Amino acid sequence: MDPGEAALRVLTESGETLHWTVVWDRALRAGYIDPMTHPDARDALVRWLSDAARSGSIEKTSTGTYRAKSAGGAEGSG
């Protein structure tokens, strides 16, 4: 899985706002990314988050923090 797919999957599964370092950590722990086979994966993940936020694919909530775009509206209790 490429770093962008991994980031989106982590954000979607979490359903919460996450700092990019948490996205990175969760992607590593879940085995979505292997930095040994993709040495530039961290930079690619950060770059993807920035680009995706600019394009509207995900939401940037603050400096370095992102969340998946809500599909149909506001979710309760958060």
Sequence and secondary structure as in RCSB ss.txt:
>XXXX:A:sequence
MDPGEAALRVLTESGETLHWTVVWDRALRAGYIDPMTHPDARDALVRWLSDAARSGSIEKTSTGTYRAKSAGGAE
GSG
>XXXX:A:secstr
  HHHHHHHHHHHH S EEHHHHHHHHHHHTS  TTT TTHHHHHHHHHHHHHHHTSEEEEETTEEEE  SSS  
S  
